[in-house]
Each structure stands twice: as structure tokens, then as C-alpha cells.
Amino acid sequence: MPMNLIAGLDVGTTKTCAVIGELVGEPPRQCVLKVRGVGQARTSGLRGDLVTNLEATTETIRQAMREAELMAGVTVDRVFAGIAGEHIEARHSMGVVAVTGDEITAGDVDRVHQVARAVAFAPDRDLLHAIPTDYRVDHQGGIKRALGMAATRLECDVYLITASATASANIRKAVSRAGYGVQELVLEPLASARAVLTEDEKEVGATMVGIGGCATDIAVYVDGRMRHVAVLPVGSDAVTADLVKGLGIPWAEAQKAKELYATAMAGMVDPQETVEMPGPGPGQVRNVARELIAHITEQRLDEILGLVRTDLDRLQLLDRLGAGIVLTGGGVALPGLVELAQQVFPTPVRLGVPGEGLSGLADSVGRPRFATAVGLAMHGLERFGETGEGASTFTSGVMSKVSAWLKEFF
């Protein structure tokens, strides 16, 4: 029997994650994502979120995808790939059209979206998303669904998100060289939010904060609509860099110290506890107070969370977050981070992990670092439900073996 498969690919600054899921049920409302395979590889060839070594990035993607395909027992030919970075830009655009009949039709809605998207972008910018945020019907605002309403005039506020054309092209090229097509490039904060925020949370107001290696993503939803997105150029790698300087140890040792001994709040550590660190000479060791590691970590994480709060304060969004802050991403694994964030934000804070709306090997992706990859696959599920396009069709037998053979050589 043929299967409709969706693959999400998150090429992160530290790790690359791939998730393959099968679409089960009748799209769009009764369709769920059955997780069949998960793959990971340490990322190479990226500086920040930009490709700097195409061959290394290609090999990273190939390793993660092959691991996911091996676990799933299937092969795919396309992926929904994530993109993020400082080059991301967002702006609002208003479209206005006259309603053609007595009531608003799907054609009228499509036209107002097209008018709002008809913005001149620089040649070096690619449009990723055009997200409707609000409709106005005959000057009456706050309309979520205008279809079928009696009106003579329809307006729509659309949130336009663009990326560097060069960054987009390099991700597509790396994925293509790994043997896969890019069905769609998706902004990573939107994907992460899709995986860890519930519809109820989006309705009452929630912010997804995704802490990665080199960046921190922000996605704000209020009244069920996207209200703000941002990418801050600092992430958990800054903690590692601080440990390198503060402890005088190599990067690899600092990364290990962060994973094994760091906490987000120094008050959680016994002041008398010490850990062994490399000494100044070969084979030498020295004892370092774990409280010092925690203190260095807390200072940097407090700064990152403070930058998030400043961004939300600037747009006066904090008071509208009834569901609070949801932390996710590979950089939120440190103990005490939720408690630290609770001191920074005057609103509830929780850890966000994928899980809702998933079946199959859902427990394999139930960690914050898989949020983006899972969200990309869930985005693909929704696209398939809307358009019937974007899925890889797998049929067991000769053709799948030929596909795998071709990928080995090309």
C-alpha cells in the first residue's frame, strides 16, 4: 500500500534534525502525523545560520536524513526545510478590494491577499510567508473570518516575512546535493511554535521562545493570530564562549562542562561542590567550583531572556500573553531555566516539547531540540491537507530500492 510521507529538516547551528512522518486519516481535519523516523547529525559547514561550506552542510543533511529513513524503513524525495537567522525581516502590509457581489467570496479573499502581497522587495530578498492577521469589513475591524459576510469593502492586514535570497538558495542547494528536493522553506520560529503551542494558548496569547546555538527565535500569537516574529543573534553557544573565557579551557571542554555541570541558577548548586577541569599542562587537572560554572551560565542566560523581554516590551505585548512564555529548542535543556525565566517575565513560563497531535514514535521526538523539525513536518501535513501536495509517496518493493540505490551514487 502506498504511504503519504512528510519530512521536516531542521539544519541547526549545532545539530541537524530530521523527522519523517506518515499522514494517517482523512485530510485536512482528521489527518494526524504518525512519526516513523528520527535522525540527528552534528552540524558542519554553518556559521551562525548561514552556509559557509556547502559540501560539509550537504553531508550533515545526508547523515540526518539517512538515519531517519533507516528508522522509518522508507525513503523520501522531498523535505520541508527550516530557515532562520539575522537576515530574516518582517513587515505588515494592508490590502483593500471592492467586494464583487453581495457577500464576500473566496475569490474576494484571494484578491485582497494578492493586493497585500504586491509589495516591491529588493532583488536580494525572498518572500517566505504572507500571513493574514486581521480583516476589516466595511471599516469594521477584528474580523477573523470574512468569508460569507455581507460587505462592499474588504481589507486585510498581512504579515510579510522575507529572507536573504542567498541564504535561501544555499540551503536549497545543500538539500538538493544531499539527494532531496525542498518542497518549501519555512521560518523556523513558526515551525517551532506549531509544535509546542496549543490552539487555546495562541487564542489567549502566548510567546514561543526557541533558544538555539547561535540565535534565539521569538514567535508571538494573540487572538489565534501571528502578531510578531523575531530572531535575536545570540544563543546557547554564548554560554559556551563565556565558559571558555571564564575557566580558561578549550571549546570542547567548555561544551562538556555546560552539558554536565551547568545550571541556569547558581542558587541551585552546593557552594562546596567542585568538578575536575583540564589543567594548564597536558594531562593535568584542577578542581573548579561548580557554583562558578553556574554563575557564568546564569549571567548569560539572564541576558538572553532579558533581550526577549525588551523585544516584547517594545511592542507592548507582555500584557496580552494570557498563556505566557513557552521555552523550547536545544538550548533550554539546562536545569533551572524555567525558574530563571519566571523571574524575568511577569507571566507564566513552561517548557515546550512536541507531542500533541502526534502518533507512532512520538516519544522519540518528545524533547525541546526536536521542536523545529517536528513543526516543519506538521506544517507539511497542513499544506497537504490544503493543497494535496508536498508529500512523498512510498510504495514497498523495487522502486523504493532503486530510489535508495540512486541516492547512494548521486
PEUR-V164063 format. One record per backbone hydrogen bond with DSSP energy under -1.0 kcal/mol. NH is the residue of the N-H (numbers start at 1). CO is the residue of the C=O. E is the energy in kcal/mol with one decimal. If there is no record, write none. Layout:
[[NH;CO;E] [NH;CO;E]]
This chain:
[[3;394;-2.1] [5;392;-3.2] [6;21;-3.0] [8;19;-2.8] [9;80;-2.4] [10;17;-3.0] [12;10;-1.4] [12;15;-1.2] [16;41;-3.3] [17;10;-2.3] [18;39;-2.7] [19;8;-2.4] [20;37;-2.8] [21;6;-3.1] [22;34;-2.8] [23;4;-2.8] [24;32;-2.6] [30;26;-1.5] [32;24;-2.8] [33;357;-1.2] [34;22;-2.9] [35;359;-2.5] [36;20;-2.7] [37;20;-1.9] [39;18;-2.6] [41;16;-1.7] [43;14;-2.2] [47;50;-2.5] [50;47;-1.7] [52;45;-3.1] [53;45;-2.0] [57;53;-2.3] [58;54;-2.4] [59;55;-2.2] [60;56;-2.0] [61;57;-2.3] [62;58;-2.4] [63;59;-2.4] [64;60;-2.2] [65;61;-2.6] [66;62;-2.4] [67;63;-2.0] [68;64;-1.9] [69;65;-2.6] [70;66;-2.5] [71;67;-2.1] [72;68;-2.3] [73;69;-2.1] [74;69;-1.2] [79;181;-2.4] [80;7;-2.9] [81;184;-1.6] [82;9;-2.2] [83;186;-1.8] [88;85;-1.7] [89;162;-2.3] [91;160;-2.1] [93;158;-2.2] [95;156;-2.6] [97;154;-2.4] [99;152;-1.9] [104;149;-2.6] [109;105;-1.9] [110;106;-2.4] [111;107;-2.3] [112;108;-2.3] [113;109;-1.9] [114;110;-2.2] [115;111;-2.4] [116;112;-2.1] [117;113;-1.9] [119;117;-2.9] [125;122;-2.0] [126;163;-3.0] [128;161;-2.9] [129;161;-1.5] [131;159;-2.6] [133;157;-3.2] [134;157;-1.2] [135;143;-1.6] [136;155;-2.3] [137;140;-2.3] [138;153;-2.0] [140;137;-1.6] [143;135;-1.8] [148;104;-2.8] [149;146;-2.1] [151;102;-1.0] [154;97;-2.5] [155;136;-2.8] [156;95;-2.3] [157;134;-2.9] [158;93;-3.2] [159;131;-3.2] [160;91;-3.2] [161;129;-2.5] [162;89;-2.9] [163;126;-2.4] [165;124;-2.7] [168;164;-2.4] [169;165;-2.4] [170;166;-2.2] [171;167;-1.8] [172;168;-2.3] [173;169;-2.3] [174;170;-2.3] [175;171;-2.4] [176;172;-2.5] [177;173;-2.6] [178;174;-1.3] [179;176;-1.5] [180;175;-2.0] [181;77;-2.3] [183;79;-2.5] [186;81;-2.8] [188;83;-2.2] [191;187;-1.7] [192;188;-3.0] [193;189;-2.2] [194;190;-1.9] [195;191;-1.4] [196;192;-1.6] [197;193;-2.3] [202;198;-2.1] [203;199;-1.7] [204;200;-2.1] [205;201;-1.5] [206;221;-2.3] [207;324;-2.1] [208;219;-2.8] [209;326;-2.8] [210;217;-2.2] [211;328;-2.4] [212;215;-2.7] [216;232;-2.4] [217;210;-3.0] [218;230;-2.8] [219;208;-1.9] [220;228;-3.0] [221;206;-2.8] [222;225;-2.2] [223;203;-1.3] [224;202;-2.5] [225;222;-1.8] [227;220;-3.2] [228;220;-1.3] [230;218;-2.2] [232;216;-3.2] [234;232;-1.7] [236;212;-3.1] [237;213;-3.0] [238;235;-1.6] [240;236;-1.4] [241;237;-2.4] [242;238;-2.0] [243;239;-2.0] [244;240;-2.1] [245;241;-1.9] [246;242;-3.3] [247;243;-2.3] [248;244;-1.2] [254;250;-2.3] [255;251;-2.6] [256;252;-1.9] [257;253;-2.6] [258;254;-2.3] [259;255;-2.1] [260;256;-2.4] [261;257;-2.7] [262;257;-1.1] [264;335;-3.3] [268;265;-1.7] [269;266;-1.8] [273;270;-1.8] [275;288;-2.7] [277;286;-3.2] [279;284;-3.3] [284;281;-1.9] [286;277;-2.7] [288;275;-2.9] [290;273;-2.1] [293;289;-1.2] [294;290;-2.3] [295;291;-2.3] [296;292;-2.4] [297;293;-2.2] [298;294;-2.9] [299;295;-2.1] [300;296;-1.6] [301;297;-2.4] [302;298;-2.6] [303;299;-1.6] [304;300;-2.3] [305;301;-2.6] [306;302;-1.9] [307;303;-2.0] [308;304;-1.7] [309;305;-2.3] [310;306;-2.4] [311;307;-2.0] [312;308;-2.2] [313;309;-3.1] [314;310;-2.3] [316;313;-1.4] [317;312;-2.4] [320;317;-1.8] [321;318;-1.5] [322;204;-1.8] [322;320;-1.2] [323;205;-3.0] [325;348;-3.1] [326;207;-2.9] [327;350;-2.8] [328;209;-2.4] [331;211;-3.0] [332;329;-1.5] [337;334;-1.4] [340;336;-2.3] [341;337;-2.8] [342;338;-2.1] [345;341;-2.6] [347;345;-1.1] [350;325;-2.1] [352;327;-3.8] [358;355;-1.7] [359;33;-2.1] [361;35;-2.7] [362;360;-1.2] [364;361;-1.5] [365;362;-1.3] [367;365;-1.6] [370;367;-1.9] [371;368;-1.9] [374;370;-2.6] [375;371;-2.5] [376;372;-2.3] [377;373;-1.9] [378;374;-2.4] [379;375;-2.3] [380;376;-2.0] [381;377;-1.9] [382;378;-2.0] [383;379;-2.3] [384;380;-2.4] [385;381;-2.1] [386;382;-1.8] [387;383;-2.9] [388;384;-2.2] [392;5;-3.0] [394;3;-2.4] [401;397;-1.3] [402;398;-2.4] [403;399;-2.4] [404;400;-2.2] [405;401;-2.4] [406;402;-2.5] [407;403;-1.9] [408;404;-1.4] [409;405;-1.0] [410;406;-2.0]]
